[in-house]
Amino acid sequence: MQIRKYLTRAKYTMMLETIGRSKEPMSSYQIKKEMKGLGDAYVYDMIEELVPTRTGIGRYLFDWDDLPGNLLNQRKLFDKLDKIYDLKWLGSHKTYEDRESELLHYELLKFEKTDDNKFLTITHDSNQIGIALSETQSNTAYMIIHSGTKETIKETLVTQRKSGKLQVHLLEYTPIPIRYFHISINERGQKSISETKNQKLNTKPDVNKIELETSSEVLKIQNDRQYWKYSLNIRGFILYISGLIQTDKNWDKNEDHETRHTERKRGRKKGDISYNRRRIDKTLEILSDNHLEDFPFLSYYREFKAVLPKNFLIDLVKEVADELRYQLDRTDISFLIYWITRRCYTAITDYFGGLERISQFLYLKNTDAELRTKSKNYRIQMLNVMVNYLSREEQGSKQALERYSADR
């Protein structure tokens, strides 16, 4: 399956870049703060989408008491539903002459609630969406969508915040969530886990380690987003590069208002074709300096960049991201790391090896002893990554073969 196109929009790319350029994992608040108005209004929603949980809580839609509300709240909800269910009640945003005429289209939507605050309707001509709180289940609401000749009924999940406010989410279950960020627990969460474990040990000193680590109290803290911090993983990295590739295409075609608005706000000037290459270069430098455990193929990035042809590594990374776009949501992290490591290893080895084969004199002239040592170390490190991955794959295949052979 190809990358969902909306995930390559400028605001997603900006968020991925913000996280990728951080030396330490970031909280959702820090991410929002660092984005400084560049798509930050949807940061929490985007994070929830890119880091789904295993529970039934799907994508956040809206706070129940925020609607009917003002035009901004109405627009936020309708945009989500429009994107999820492809409603197209207001046509394509690309047809609007300017932002003012775009907002006028949203005023054509009619948001109403019943007096008992149990039923919300969104109407446009003959189309209607109805969302009703369940009379029997406090955590459930039902959404009925009449769009054209189609009728869709969806069960949604209602959660209650500490303040008592109700939030409506899509109801989803992801047995194996596809995540674009690594998750770590912040200090406050670690402290809560430690206190919880100590309480359990005080009441039950003989509790075993597994029971302690998997207790419902500990898992509840670990699964609570308020304690989460985020860092880029290889899947998020490939999505980031794919987003910049798409941004360049949209910029060239002059067809994406969001892309042009975001890029100009960040300082991109008309005709600047190397702008995104510079963005990638800066991100690769930071990842190479701080996150080699997750991005081993970026070892010696600065050193190699200085001697390889201009944009050699940046264009290579873009090429590999394009190769992997159909596998991003359906293959595991270890394969993605293996593949991009293999491609980088082959390209860099072939370049230095080709230079040496053409002329020993040119090779020695263009590479000092320190660089040759680093080149050798790079090859050893990358071969270790590849061999370890292939060994695990071979072991898994042998075990599968033994199981199937035993069942014959």
VOPAGU-2260 file (C-alpha; in pm, 1 decimal, decimal comma):
REM VOPAGU-2260
SITE   aa  ch    i         X         Y         Z
SITE  MET   A    0       0,0       0,0       0,0
SITE  GLN   A    1     132,5     341,8     -93,0
SITE  ILE   A    2     178,5     616,3     167,6
SITE  ARG   A    3    -152,7     786,6     242,3
SITE  LYS   A    4    -116,1    1108,3      44,6
SITE  TYR   A    5    -234,6    1344,6     318,7
SITE  LEU   A    6      51,7    1225,1     542,7
SITE  THR   A    7     293,5    1397,2     303,7
SITE  ARG   A    8     127,5    1737,0     348,9
SITE  ALA   A    9     346,2    2025,3     457,7
SITE  LYS   A   10     221,8    2035,9     819,3
SITE  TYR   A   11     300,7    1665,7     875,8
SITE  THR   A   12     644,2    1712,1     718,7
SITE  MET   A   13     709,0    2013,8     939,2
SITE  MET   A   14     621,4    1815,2    1252,4
SITE  LEU   A   15     841,9    1521,6    1148,8
SITE  GLU   A   16    1128,1    1762,6    1086,4
SITE  THR   A   17    1079,9    1930,0    1424,8
SITE  ILE   A   18    1106,2    1594,4    1602,7
SITE  GLY   A   19    1392,0    1470,4    1382,4
SITE  ARG   A   20    1601,2    1778,2    1461,8
SITE  SER   A   21    1565,7    1744,7    1837,6
SITE  LYS   A   22    1862,0    1598,1    2023,1
SITE  GLU   A   23    1629,1    1453,0    2287,8
SITE  PRO   A   24    1278,5    1301,7    2276,9
SITE  MET   A   25    1006,6    1569,1    2283,3
SITE  SER   A   26     669,5    1598,9    2455,5
SITE  SER   A   27     366,3    1690,5    2246,3
SITE  TYR   A   28     369,3    2034,6    2410,6
SITE  GLN   A   29     733,9    2088,0    2311,9
SITE  ILE   A   30     657,6    1983,9    1953,9
SITE  LYS   A   31     368,7    2230,0    1932,4
SITE  LYS   A   32     581,1    2507,5    2081,8
SITE  GLU   A   33     873,2    2446,4    1843,0
SITE  MET   A   34     651,1    2453,4    1534,6
SITE  LYS   A   35     572,3    2820,2    1609,4
SITE  GLY   A   36     245,4    2851,9    1422,3
SITE  LEU   A   37     342,1    2635,4    1122,4
SITE  GLY   A   38      58,8    2382,0    1135,2
SITE  ASP   A   39      73,2    2362,6    1513,8
SITE  ALA   A   40    -305,7    2392,2    1554,2
SITE  TYR   A   41    -338,4    2024,3    1459,9
SITE  VAL   A   42     -26,6    1890,6    1634,2
SITE  TYR   A   43    -204,1    1675,1    1894,3
SITE  ASP   A   44    -433,1    1521,9    1631,4
SITE  MET   A   45    -140,3    1450,5    1398,5
SITE  ILE   A   46      59,6    1285,8    1677,4
SITE  GLU   A   47    -233,0    1060,8    1767,6
SITE  GLU   A   48    -263,3     962,8    1403,1
SITE  LEU   A   49     107,2     886,0    1358,0
SITE  VAL   A   50     136,4     705,0    1693,1
SITE  PRO   A   51    -180,4     493,7    1728,7
SITE  THR   A   52    -234,3     281,6    2037,6
SITE  ARG   A   53    -349,8     -77,4    2064,9
SITE  THR   A   54    -667,4      29,9    2241,5
SITE  GLY   A   55   -1002,8     114,8    2085,5
SITE  ILE   A   56    -946,2     489,3    2106,3
SITE  GLY   A   57    -903,8     604,3    1749,3
SITE  ARG   A   58    -859,4     948,7    1602,4
SITE  TYR   A   59    -982,3    1243,0    1810,2
SITE  LEU   A   60   -1272,3    1427,8    1645,8
SITE  PHE   A   61   -1394,3    1702,9    1880,6
SITE  ASP   A   62   -1493,4    1807,3    2232,4
SITE  TRP   A   63   -1870,0    1758,8    2266,5
SITE  ASP   A   64   -1931,4    2095,9    2434,3
SITE  ASP   A   65   -1725,2    2288,1    2175,4
SITE  LEU   A   66   -2004,8    2252,8    1919,5
SITE  PRO   A   67   -2206,9    2410,9    1765,4
SITE  GLY   A   68   -1947,3    2667,2    1883,8
SITE  ASN   A   69   -1769,4    2908,2    1652,1
SITE  LEU   A   70   -1674,7    2874,9    1286,3
SITE  LEU   A   71   -1317,9    2763,4    1370,1
SITE  ASN   A   72   -1436,4    2463,1    1575,0
SITE  GLN   A   73   -1692,9    2376,8    1308,4
SITE  ARG   A   74   -1430,1    2393,8    1036,9
SITE  LYS   A   75   -1185,3    2170,9    1229,6
SITE  LEU   A   76   -1444,4    1894,9    1271,2
SITE  PHE   A   77   -1577,7    1914,6     917,5
SITE  ASP   A   78   -1226,5    1907,4     768,2
SITE  LYS   A   79   -1153,7    1585,4     959,3
SITE  LEU   A   80   -1478,6    1419,5     850,6
SITE  ASP   A   81   -1429,9    1543,7     494,1
SITE  LYS   A   82   -1082,8    1390,1     481,1
SITE  ILE   A   83   -1183,8    1061,6     647,5
SITE  TYR   A   84   -1505,1     999,7     453,0
SITE  ASP   A   85   -1429,2    1193,7     132,7
SITE  LEU   A   86   -1747,4    1400,9     163,5
SITE  LYS   A   87   -1660,3    1681,6     -81,0
SITE  TRP   A   88   -1969,6    1879,4      24,0
SITE  LEU   A   89   -1782,0    2206,9     -20,4
SITE  GLY   A   90   -1584,7    2110,5    -329,7
SITE  SER   A   91   -1206,6    2120,2    -354,5
SITE  HIS   A   92   -1011,5    2376,9    -152,4
SITE  LYS   A   93    -799,0    2442,4    -459,9
SITE  THR   A   94   -1097,7    2612,5    -630,0
SITE  TYR   A   95   -1120,5    2893,5    -372,8
SITE  GLU   A   96   -1001,0    3231,6    -490,2
SITE  ASP   A   97    -871,4    3338,2    -149,4
SITE  ARG   A   98    -892,0    3256,6     221,7
SITE  GLU   A   99   -1196,6    3480,3     274,5
SITE  SER   A  100   -1399,8    3304,6       6,4
SITE  GLU   A  101   -1286,6    2970,8     153,3
SITE  LEU   A  102   -1425,8    3063,4     496,2
SITE  LEU   A  103   -1754,8    3171,7     338,5
SITE  HIS   A  104   -1802,0    2816,7     211,4
SITE  TYR   A  105   -1786,1    2686,1     569,8
SITE  GLU   A  106   -2070,7    2918,2     664,7
SITE  LEU   A  107   -2290,7    2710,5     433,8
SITE  LEU   A  108   -2269,0    2431,0     692,9
SITE  LYS   A  109   -2538,5    2428,8     961,6
SITE  PHE   A  110   -2444,2    2294,6    1306,2
SITE  GLU   A  111   -2729,5    2232,2    1552,9
SITE  LYS   A  112   -2777,9    2055,5    1885,2
SITE  THR   A  113   -3093,4    1940,1    2061,3
SITE  ASP   A  114   -3196,2    2111,7    2384,6
SITE  ASP   A  115   -3099,5    1808,1    2592,9
SITE  ASN   A  116   -2740,9    1825,5    2451,8
SITE  LYS   A  117   -2762,1    1463,9    2330,0
SITE  PHE   A  118   -2776,0    1500,8    1951,9
SITE  LEU   A  119   -2562,3    1704,4    1708,5
SITE  THR   A  120   -2639,8    1753,8    1339,9
SITE  ILE   A  121   -2425,7    1896,0    1058,6
SITE  THR   A  122   -2628,6    1984,8     749,1
SITE  HIS   A  123   -2542,6    2102,5     398,6
SITE  ASP   A  124   -2820,8    2099,8     136,8
SITE  SER   A  125   -2956,7    1743,0     137,1
SITE  ASN   A  126   -2648,8    1601,4     311,8
SITE  GLN   A  127   -2646,1    1546,4     687,0
SITE  ILE   A  128   -2431,5    1399,8     963,7
SITE  GLY   A  129   -2597,7    1309,7    1292,1
SITE  ILE   A  130   -2401,4    1226,0    1608,4
SITE  ALA   A  131   -2600,6    1096,2    1904,0
SITE  LEU   A  132   -2478,7    1013,5    2254,8
SITE  SER   A  133   -2588,2     664,8    2356,8
SITE  GLU   A  134   -2870,3     645,2    2611,5
SITE  THR   A  135   -2737,3     321,3    2758,6
SITE  GLN   A  136   -2356,0     336,9    2719,3
SITE  SER   A  137   -2174,5     638,9    2863,1
SITE  ASN   A  138   -1865,8     584,4    2647,7
SITE  THR   A  139   -2041,1     548,0    2311,0
SITE  ALA   A  140   -2189,4     775,2    2045,2
SITE  TYR   A  141   -2336,8     683,6    1708,3
SITE  MET   A  142   -2264,7     875,2    1388,5
SITE  ILE   A  143   -2493,7     847,5    1084,7
SITE  ILE   A  144   -2365,9    1005,3     761,8
SITE  HIS   A  145   -2607,7    1078,8     475,7
SITE  SER   A  146   -2392,0    1197,4     185,1
SITE  GLY   A  147   -2548,0    1196,0    -159,6
SITE  THR   A  148   -2711,1     854,8    -197,4
SITE  LYS   A  149   -2486,3     685,9      59,8
SITE  GLU   A  150   -2562,6     618,5     425,4
SITE  THR   A  151   -2286,0     522,2     667,1
SITE  ILE   A  152   -2330,7     431,5    1033,9
SITE  LYS   A  153   -2027,8     450,2    1262,6
SITE  GLU   A  154   -1988,4     375,0    1631,6
SITE  THR   A  155   -1759,8     626,5    1802,3
SITE  LEU   A  156   -1594,7     632,3    2143,0
SITE  VAL   A  157   -1665,4     898,5    2405,2
SITE  THR   A  158   -1402,7     964,0    2672,6
SITE  GLN   A  159   -1415,9    1196,3    2970,4
SITE  ARG   A  160   -1129,8    1429,3    3060,6
SITE  LYS   A  161   -1032,7    1513,6    3416,6
SITE  SER   A  162   -1223,1    1840,5    3378,5
SITE  GLY   A  163   -1539,3    1643,2    3304,0
SITE  LYS   A  164   -1552,9    1745,6    2937,8
SITE  LEU   A  165   -1651,9    1477,4    2687,0
SITE  GLN   A  166   -1435,5    1399,9    2384,7
SITE  VAL   A  167   -1551,5    1209,3    2077,9
SITE  HIS   A  168   -1308,9     974,8    1898,5
SITE  LEU   A  169   -1335,3     731,8    1613,1
SITE  LEU   A  170   -1357,5     376,2    1741,5
SITE  GLU   A  171   -1064,4     175,3    1612,8
SITE  TYR   A  172    -859,6    -124,3    1709,6
SITE  THR   A  173    -506,6    -174,1    1583,2
SITE  PRO   A  174    -360,3    -512,9    1681,8
SITE  ILE   A  175     -19,4    -412,8    1542,3
SITE  PRO   A  176      -2,6     -32,8    1537,3
SITE  ILE   A  177     206,1     130,9    1266,8
SITE  ARG   A  178     403,1     403,8    1441,9
SITE  TYR   A  179     618,5     676,4    1292,9
SITE  PHE   A  180     783,3     776,3    1622,3
SITE  HIS   A  181     957,3     597,1    1905,3
SITE  ILE   A  182     789,2     643,7    2242,4
SITE  SER   A  183     963,0     692,7    2576,5
SITE  ILE   A  184     817,6     770,4    2919,2
SITE  ASN   A  185     894,0    1111,9    3068,9
SITE  GLU   A  186    1033,7    1161,7    3419,7
SITE  ARG   A  187     690,5    1217,4    3573,1
SITE  GLY   A  188     565,4     891,8    3423,4
SITE  GLN   A  189     874,0     700,7    3537,6
SITE  LYS   A  190     824,9     835,5    3888,1
SITE  SER   A  191     460,0     724,4    3888,5
SITE  ILE   A  192     559,5     377,0    3766,4
SITE  SER   A  193     827,5     350,3    4034,5
SITE  GLU   A  194     581,6     455,0    4307,4
SITE  THR   A  195     321,5     209,0    4177,9
SITE  LYS   A  196     571,3     -78,4    4181,3
SITE  ASN   A  197     685,2       9,5    4533,1
SITE  GLN   A  198     326,4      10,0    4657,3
SITE  LYS   A  199     272,6    -334,2    4507,1
SITE  LEU   A  200     595,1    -466,7    4660,6
SITE  ASN   A  201     492,3    -332,1    5002,3
SITE  THR   A  202     159,3    -514,8    4987,5
SITE  LYS   A  203     292,0    -826,0    4812,4
SITE  PRO   A  204     670,1    -866,9    4865,5
SITE  ASP   A  205     689,6   -1197,5    4674,5
SITE  VAL   A  206     539,8   -1061,4    4351,4
SITE  ASN   A  207     749,3   -1168,1    4051,1
SITE  LYS   A  208     907,4    -923,9    3807,2
SITE  ILE   A  209     684,4   -1010,9    3510,7
SITE  GLU   A  210     366,6    -965,0    3714,4
SITE  LEU   A  211     501,9    -633,2    3841,7
SITE  GLU   A  212     592,5    -501,3    3494,1
SITE  THR   A  213     262,9    -605,8    3336,2
SITE  SER   A  214      25,2    -504,9    3614,3
SITE  SER   A  215    -279,1    -306,0    3501,9
SITE  GLU   A  216    -166,4      -4,2    3707,2
SITE  VAL   A  217     176,9       8,0    3540,3
SITE  LEU   A  218      35,9     -51,8    3191,2
SITE  LYS   A  219    -219,6     224,5    3243,5
SITE  ILE   A  220      60,8     474,6    3308,4
SITE  GLN   A  221     268,9     345,8    3017,0
SITE  ASN   A  222     -28,4     380,1    2780,1
SITE  ASP   A  223    -120,8     730,2    2895,7
SITE  ARG   A  224     -15,9     985,7    2633,6
SITE  GLN   A  225      39,4    1258,5    2891,7
SITE  TYR   A  226     358,4    1072,6    2992,0
SITE  TRP   A  227     485,4    1012,6    2639,5
SITE  LYS   A  228     784,2    1170,6    2465,1
SITE  TYR   A  229     853,1    1121,5    2096,8
SITE  SER   A  230    1157,8    1071,4    1875,4
SITE  LEU   A  231    1180,3     992,7    1504,4
SITE  ASN   A  232    1207,0     630,3    1393,4
SITE  ILE   A  233    1303,2     502,4    1047,2
SITE  ARG   A  234     940,0     491,8     933,9
SITE  GLY   A  235     891,6     855,1    1031,7
SITE  PHE   A  236    1220,3     944,5     862,2
SITE  ILE   A  237    1110,5     792,2     530,5
SITE  LEU   A  238     773,1     966,7     559,5
SITE  TYR   A  239     957,4    1294,9     622,2
SITE  ILE   A  240    1171,6    1256,5     308,6
SITE  SER   A  241     863,7    1152,4     107,8
SITE  GLY   A  242     684,6    1462,7     234,9
SITE  LEU   A  243     964,8    1688,7     111,2
SITE  ILE   A  244     962,2    1513,3    -226,7
SITE  GLN   A  245     587,5    1578,6    -249,6
SITE  THR   A  246     636,2    1936,9    -130,6
SITE  ASP   A  247     874,2    2002,3    -419,9
SITE  LYS   A  248     622,5    1855,6    -665,0
SITE  ASN   A  249     340,6    2070,1    -525,6
SITE  TRP   A  250     561,7    2379,1    -527,0
SITE  ASP   A  251     658,7    2324,0    -890,0
SITE  LYS   A  252     295,4    2273,9    -992,7
SITE  ASN   A  253     180,9    2577,1    -791,1
SITE  GLU   A  254    -130,1    2378,5    -693,1
SITE  ASP   A  255    -115,8    2333,8    -315,6
SITE  HIS   A  256    -209,7    2643,0    -112,3
SITE  GLU   A  257    -103,8    2480,6     216,7
SITE  THR   A  258     240,1    2389,4      81,7
SITE  ARG   A  259     312,3    2733,3     -59,6
SITE  HIS   A  260     182,5    2910,2     252,6
SITE  THR   A  261     393,5    2694,1     487,3
SITE  GLU   A  262     705,7    2706,1     272,1
SITE  ARG   A  263     691,1    3085,0     233,1
SITE  LYS   A  264     636,7    3126,5     605,1
SITE  ARG   A  265     952,5    2922,5     664,5
SITE  GLY   A  266    1148,4    3149,3     428,6
SITE  ARG   A  267    1146,5    2968,0      94,3
SITE  LYS   A  268    1178,9    3206,2    -198,5
SITE  LYS   A  269    1045,9    3167,0    -548,3
SITE  GLY   A  270    1280,6    2967,8    -770,9
SITE  ASP   A  271    1478,4    2819,9    -478,8
SITE  ILE   A  272    1506,6    2460,8    -603,5
SITE  SER   A  273    1770,7    2357,3    -347,1
SITE  TYR   A  274    1567,4    2472,3     -42,9
SITE  ASN   A  275    1447,6    2124,7      60,8
SITE  ARG   A  276    1790,9    1973,6      -0,4
SITE  ARG   A  277    1925,3    2212,7     261,1
SITE  ARG   A  278    1645,9    2110,3     498,7
SITE  ILE   A  279    1731,1    1742,3     452,9
SITE  ASP   A  280    2101,6    1810,7     497,3
SITE  LYS   A  281    2048,3    1983,8     831,8
SITE  THR   A  282    1821,8    1702,6     955,5
SITE  LEU   A  283    2071,7    1434,3     847,7
SITE  GLU   A  284    2350,6    1612,8    1032,7
SITE  ILE   A  285    2150,7    1621,1    1357,1
SITE  LEU   A  286    2042,7    1257,4    1325,1
SITE  SER   A  287    2401,8    1155,6    1251,0
SITE  ASP   A  288    2531,1    1344,4    1554,8
SITE  ASN   A  289    2268,0    1226,1    1802,7
SITE  HIS   A  290    2070,1     920,3    1687,9
SITE  LEU   A  291    2302,9     671,2    1519,3
SITE  GLU   A  292    2142,0     382,8    1706,2
SITE  ASP   A  293    1826,2     433,1    1498,1
SITE  PHE   A  294    2001,1     555,7    1182,0
SITE  PRO   A  295    2329,3     360,0    1154,5
SITE  PHE   A  296    2361,8     432,3     782,0
SITE  LEU   A  297    2427,6     799,6     868,9
SITE  SER   A  298    2760,8     721,6    1037,7
SITE  TYR   A  299    3033,3     967,9     928,3
SITE  TYR   A  300    2772,6    1170,5     740,4
SITE  ARG   A  301    2959,7    1499,8     772,9
SITE  GLU   A  302    3293,3    1346,1     673,1
SITE  PHE   A  303    3156,5    1164,5     369,1
SITE  LYS   A  304    2952,1    1464,5     258,6
SITE  ALA   A  305    3272,8    1667,7     229,5
SITE  VAL   A  306    3433,2    1430,4     -23,8
SITE  LEU   A  307    3141,8    1272,4    -209,2
SITE  PRO   A  308    2984,2    1450,3    -509,7
SITE  LYS   A  309    2747,7    1734,1    -418,2
SITE  ASN   A  310    2410,5    1611,5    -285,3
SITE  PHE   A  311    2523,3    1247,2    -331,6
SITE  LEU   A  312    2386,9    1127,7       3,6
SITE  ILE   A  313    2078,5    1351,4       0,6
SITE  ASP   A  314    1972,4    1231,6    -343,9
SITE  LEU   A  315    2044,9     872,3    -240,1
SITE  VAL   A  316    1818,9     903,6      65,5
SITE  LYS   A  317    1542,4    1054,7    -150,7
SITE  GLU   A  318    1578,2     770,5    -399,9
SITE  VAL   A  319    1552,7     503,4    -128,6
SITE  ALA   A  320    1252,6     675,6      32,9
SITE  ASP   A  321    1079,7     663,5    -304,8
SITE  GLU   A  322    1158,9     290,8    -332,2
SITE  LEU   A  323    1007,6     219,7       9,5
SITE  ARG   A  324     689,5     426,8     -21,5
SITE  TYR   A  325     479,2     117,8    -104,4
SITE  GLN   A  326     609,9     -75,4     197,0
SITE  LEU   A  327     606,7     192,1     464,0
SITE  ASP   A  328     279,9      82,2     627,1
SITE  ARG   A  329     315,2    -291,3     582,8
SITE  THR   A  330     670,0    -390,3     675,9
SITE  ASP   A  331     855,5    -380,7    1003,9
SITE  ILE   A  332    1115,4    -134,3    1126,7
SITE  SER   A  333    1404,0    -381,4    1103,4
SITE  PHE   A  334    1352,4    -438,5     729,7
SITE  LEU   A  335    1335,8     -66,0     658,9
SITE  ILE   A  336    1665,6     -12,5     843,3
SITE  TYR   A  337    1819,9    -309,5     663,4
SITE  TRP   A  338    1715,5    -188,8     319,7
SITE  ILE   A  339    1830,6     170,9     351,2
SITE  THR   A  340    2154,9      53,0     519,0
SITE  ARG   A  341    2219,6    -185,9     232,1
SITE  ARG   A  342    2155,9      83,3     -27,9
SITE  CYS   A  343    2382,3     336,0     144,4
SITE  TYR   A  344    2655,4      76,5     201,3
SITE  THR   A  345    2648,5     -26,3    -166,5
SITE  ALA   A  346    2649,0     330,5    -300,5
SITE  ILE   A  347    2931,3     456,0     -76,5
SITE  THR   A  348    3141,0     141,0    -120,0
SITE  ASP   A  349    3096,9     151,1    -498,4
SITE  TYR   A  350    3198,6     518,0    -511,4
SITE  PHE   A  351    3521,9     478,9    -312,4
SITE  GLY   A  352    3593,4     140,7    -469,8
SITE  GLY   A  353    3536,4     277,8    -819,4
SITE  LEU   A  354    3764,4     570,8    -750,5
SITE  GLU   A  355    4035,8     332,9    -631,4
SITE  ARG   A  356    3996,0     108,2    -935,0
SITE  ILE   A  357    4014,7     400,0   -1177,8
SITE  SER   A  358    4327,0     544,8   -1023,9
SITE  GLN   A  359    4511,3     461,4    -704,1
SITE  PHE   A  360    4669,1     806,7    -727,6
SITE  LEU   A  361    4330,3     986,4    -740,6
SITE  TYR   A  362    4198,5     773,7    -457,5
SITE  LEU   A  363    4491,9     858,1    -230,0
SITE  LYS   A  364    4484,4    1221,6    -338,5
SITE  ASN   A  365    4112,4    1267,4    -258,9
SITE  THR   A  366    4104,8    1066,3      64,2
SITE  ASP   A  367    4338,8    1108,7     359,2
SITE  ALA   A  368    4438,5     824,4     592,0
SITE  GLU   A  369    4176,6     918,8     852,4
SITE  LEU   A  370    3895,6     914,5     595,8
SITE  ARG   A  371    4011,2     578,6     458,5
SITE  THR   A  372    3998,0     438,4     811,1
SITE  LYS   A  373    3648,2     577,6     861,4
SITE  SER   A  374    3540,2     436,1     525,8
SITE  LYS   A  375    3663,6      93,4     631,9
SITE  ASN   A  376    3490,7     122,1     971,3
SITE  TYR   A  377    3170,4     228,4     797,4
SITE  ARG   A  378    3173,0     -81,9     580,1
SITE  ILE   A  379    3229,3    -304,7     882,3
SITE  GLN   A  380    2946,6    -139,3    1079,2
SITE  MET   A  381    2700,5    -159,9     789,4
SITE  LEU   A  382    2791,1    -521,5     716,9
SITE  ASN   A  383    2726,0    -603,5    1083,4
SITE  VAL   A  384    2380,4    -442,0    1063,5
SITE  MET   A  385    2296,9    -636,4     746,5
SITE  VAL   A  386    2437,6    -969,2     866,8
SITE  ASN   A  387    2250,7    -944,8    1199,1
SITE  TYR   A  388    1922,7    -876,8    1017,6
SITE  LEU   A  389    1973,1   -1160,5     768,3
SITE  SER   A  390    2074,4   -1399,3    1049,3
SITE  ARG   A  391    1749,5   -1325,8    1237,0
SITE  GLU   A  392    1552,9   -1375,5     915,0
SITE  GLU   A  393    1728,1   -1705,5     847,4
SITE  GLN   A  394    1663,5   -1824,5    1202,4
SITE  GLY   A  395    1296,3   -1731,7    1175,6
SITE  SER   A  396    1265,1   -1912,7     841,6
SITE  LYS   A  397    1429,8   -2226,7     983,0
SITE  GLN   A  398    1194,6   -2229,7    1281,5
SITE  ALA   A  399     893,4   -2189,7    1051,4
SITE  LEU   A  400    1020,3   -2473,3     829,8
SITE  GLU   A  401    1060,9   -2701,2    1133,0
SITE  ARG   A  402     707,1   -2625,7    1252,3
SITE  TYR   A  403     550,1   -2691,8     913,2
SITE  SER   A  404     758,8   -3007,1     863,9
SITE  ALA   A  405     652,5   -3138,1    1206,2
SITE  ASP   A  406     282,7   -3098,2    1113,5
SITE  ARG   A  407     310,0   -3314,7     800,4
